[in-house]
Amino acid sequence: MLKTTTAMNTTLRCFVGRAAARTSVHSHHLTSKTQQQLAFVSSLHSQSTSTWLSSIYSARSFSAASTGQAPEIKLYQYHICPFCNITKSVLSYAKLDYEKVEVNPLTKQELKPWSGDYKKVPIALIGEEQVNGSEQIIDALLDTQYVQQFLQSRWNNEASDKDVMTMQQFQNSENSQKWMRYAVDDLAALLYPNICGTLGDSYDAFSYVKNVDSFTGGQKISIQMLGSLAMYFAASRVKSKRNITDEKKALKEALDKFEHDGLDGGKLSFCSGVSTPDLGDLAVFGVLYSVNGLQAHTDSIQLRGGPVKEWYDRMHLSVMGGKAQHQIKLGVTCD
């Protein structure tokens, strides 16, 4: 039991540490991306410099990058990980088929022994190449000819001539990167205290394990019990590091910023500023979608209402291909 608890504590420090250590939304993109690779405890995606360089090389070396074929993708993830959900939002938006593998946060047996020293999520196998970390996976996918052609065709069909999205604008514009950094550096960090502020909420956050067929009954029980306890204490550390006294207020203020600056108070359909979303939109959506079904999602989207909910519903339709169903605590579905 001591060994298992220690393993879980290490996993959860990794799981929340990245969010706690994030810099502000105005940080330089390269500096923020480099910093997130450096320390296991402070970064869900962190890795040594040599491993990071290797993953960047892998992201651009698989054969599908230079062909018109859809890449074969296997994604290793945690269900409630916001960074995994950012990756999945891009996969879904690009209509890419992929195999999803839920990783046991206690043992990480799904990653052994093939992933080497890297034992964090998300990890993707794209073709036969291993790509580590959400932003590296996204960069790799957007480098493929197949994805580029698909997205450009989609934008041409969905937008008017005056505001057709380009790959450069979608991925690398100042606006796209600003809201990508906001999602990764700020918004993701605020979710942990909001979904694990009490032991009951934390236990609910790990209820997803009940639907993971690859986990045994004993694994499901141990993950939910140990995970909820560890996440409760880890969320407290996030609050301490970020000087958060009221996590609900902090999350509301972060969404106020997105509504005011990103959506111009509701005047814009997407924070891209045009009629189709960019990578910043997808990142913010992915973070919020990661807590779908939990009270934090209900508070942030359904009960908040207004421009953020309207934007979220448009994003859900664009990314998931269907209408969002907003579940309140008692299980009532609201349109």
N, C-alpha and C positions, 0 to 999 in steps of 0.2 A: 504493500500500500504506500509506503514512504517513497519507493522508487517511482510508482505511478503518479503520485502527487507532485513529486519534483519534476517529472516530465511534463505534467500538465501546466505547472507554473512557468516552466521555460517556454512552452508553447504560447501561453497567454501573454507573457511578457513580449514575445515576438509579435503576437496578434495585435496588441494595442500600442506597442511602443512606437511604431512608426507614426501613428496619429498624434501621439503626445509630443513627439519631437519635431513636428512640422514647423516650418517657417511661415511667415505671413504670405498672403496672396501676392504681395508685390515683390517677392524674392525673385532673383534672377533664375530663369528656367534651368540653365545648365548646372548652376550651383545646387539648386534644390534636387535635381535628379542625381547629381553625384553624391550629395550628402545621404540620400536615401539608401545608397548601396553599402555604407561603411560599417554599421554596427548591428549585430544580431538582435540585441535587446531593443534598440531604438528604431528598428525598421522591419516591417513585415516582408519587405522585398530586399532587405539589405544583403550585401554579398561583398566578397573581397574584390579588389580592383582587378585582379587577373580573371576572376570568374565573370565580373561585369563585362570586361572587354571580350571575353569568350562568348558571352550571351549576345552581345551586340553583333559580333561576327556571325554567329549562328543565325541571327535574325535576318541576315542578308545573304545567306549562303545556300538555303535550301532550294531545291530545283524548281519548285513551283513559282518562285519569284520572277523568273524570266520566261514563263510560259503562260498560256491562257487557261491553264487548268486550275480548277478549284483545289486549294491545298487540303490535304488530310490533316485533321486537327484533333488532338486529344487534350482536354483541359483538366488539370488537377486543381481542386478548389476546396474552400470552405463555403458552405451555403450562405452564411451571413457576413462573409468578408466583403467590405465595400470595394476593395481593389479588384477582387475576382468579379464582382458584379459590373464594374466599369468595363472590364474586358469582355464580359458576356454581352453588354449592351452594344459594343462595337460588332461583335460576331453576329448578333441578331439583326442589327441595322444593315449589315452587309449580306444578310441572308445566307450565312455560311453554316453548313452542317458541321457539327462537332460532337465528339464523344465526351461526356462529362464524367469525371471520377471524383467522388467525394472522399477527401482525405481524413483519416482518423487523427484528430489533433493530439491524442495521447501517444500513439505508437508511430504514426506516419509510415505505417508499413507499406502503404501504396506507393511511396516514393523510394523504397529500398529495393535493391541496391543501386538502381540505374541512375538516380539523380546526382550521384557523387556527394560532395560536401554540401550541396544546396538542398535544404530541407524546408523551404518556405513555400507559400502559395501566393498567387497562382504560378504554376509552371505549365507550359504548353509543349507538346510534341507536335511540331509542324513538319509533316513528312517524317523524316528520321532525325530531325534536328531538335534539340532541347533549347527552349527559350525561357529565360527566367525573369519574372517580374511583369506586372501589368503593362507598364509603359513600353517595355521592350517587345512584349507580345504584340501590342497594338501597332508599334512601328513596323514590326516584321510583316504583319498582315497587310498594312497599308502600302507596303513596298511591292506587293505582288501585282503582277499585271492583271490577273483575274479580278481582284478586288477593285483596283483602280478603274478598270473598264466597267465593272458593274455599277460602282457608285456614280461615275460620270453619266452613265446611261440613266440611272435613277434620277439624278438631279436634272438632267435635260428634260425628262418627262414630267417632273413634279413642279418645276419652277417656270416662271415667265422668263422671257429672253433677257430682261434687264437685271435679274438677280440670280442667275444660274450659279450654283456653287462650283468652285474649283477645288482640286485636291490641296493646293497650296493654302487656300483660304480655310478649308475644312480642318486641316491638320496643324498648320504652322502660323496662322495669322496671330497678331497680337491679342485679339479678342478671344480666339479659340484657346490660346495658351493661358490667358488670364483666368478663364473659368475652369480650365483643366486643373490649374494649380489651386484654385479655390476649392474644388471638389476634393482633391487629394490632400492638400495641406491643412485645410480648415474644416470643411463640412464633415469629412469622414471622422475626424477626431471627436466631434461633438456628438456623434451617434452613440458611442460606447457608454458614456454616462447616462444617456437617455434610455438605452435599452437595458442597462444593468444597474440602474440607480438603487434598486432594492433587490433583495434575494429572490423575491417572487418574480419580478420582471426578468432578472437574469436567468432564472430557471425556464421561463417562457421562451426566452431568446434561443435556448438550446433545444427547444421542442422539435426543431426540424429533424433531429436525428431519428425520430420515430418513423420517418418516411424514407430512410436510407436503407435499401434492401441489402446492401453489402455488409452492413454492420450486424453483428449478432445481438441477441437480446441483452446479454451482459454488457456488451460494448455500449449499447445505447444508454443503458442505465448509468454506467460509469462516466461516460462523456457528459451526460446532462447534469449529473450531480456534481462531479468535480469541476466541470467547465463553468457551471453557474456560480459556484463558490469563488473560483479563481477570477472569473470575469468581474464579479462584484467588487472584489478588492482592487483589481487592476483598473476598473473604471474610476475608483476613488483616487488612484495615483494620477490618472489623466487629469482629473479635476484639479488636483493639487499643482501639477506642473503647469497647467494653463490658467491657474488662478480663477477657476470657475466656482462660484458660490451657488448659482442657480442654473442647473444644466438646461432646463426647459427654456428659461429666458435667453440663455446663450444661443441655443439652437434657433429660437424665434428671431433673434437679432441677426444671425447669419442668413436666414432665409429672407429677412427684411432687406438685407444688402443685395441679395440676388434679385429680389423683386424690383428694387429701386434702380440698381445700377445695370443688372443684366437684362431685365425685361422692360426697363424704362417705365416702371409703374404699371405695366400691363399694355403698353402701346405696341410692344414687339411680341410676335408670336413665338420667337426663339431668341436666345441670347446671341445667336449668330448675326442677328439684325436683318436676315433675309427670310424667305419663305420655307427654307429647309434648315434642319439643325446642323451644327458643326460638332467637332469633337468635345468642345466645352459643354454643350448641351448634353451630349451622351454621357460624359463623365458625371455631371451633377445628377442626371437621371439614374445612373447606375448606383451611385451612393445611396440615394433615397430608396431605390427599389430593393436594396439589400435588406431593408427592415420591413418589407412588405408583409402584412399580416400581424405585425406587432403594434402596440399602442403608440409607439413613437411615430410610426408611419401614419396612423390615424390622426394624431395631433398635428403632424407637420403638413399633411396634404388635405385630408377630408375636412377636418374641423377648422383648419386655417381658411380654406376656400380662396376666393379671389384669383389674382393673376397667377400665383404659383400653382394652384390646383388646375387651373385652365391649361397652363403650360405643361404640367405633368400629364394630363389627359391627352394632350396632343402628342407628347413624347411617347406615351405608352402605345398609342395607335401607330406611330411611325416606327417604333423599335420592335414592339411585340406583335404588331399586326392585328390588334384587337382592342376593344374598349376596356378601360381600367375598371376594376371592381374594387370599391373602397370598403373594407371591412372594419366595422367598429368593434369594440371590445365584446359586445354581446352577440356578435355574429350576424348582424343585420347588414345586408348589402345595399349600398346607396349608389345611385348614379351620379 
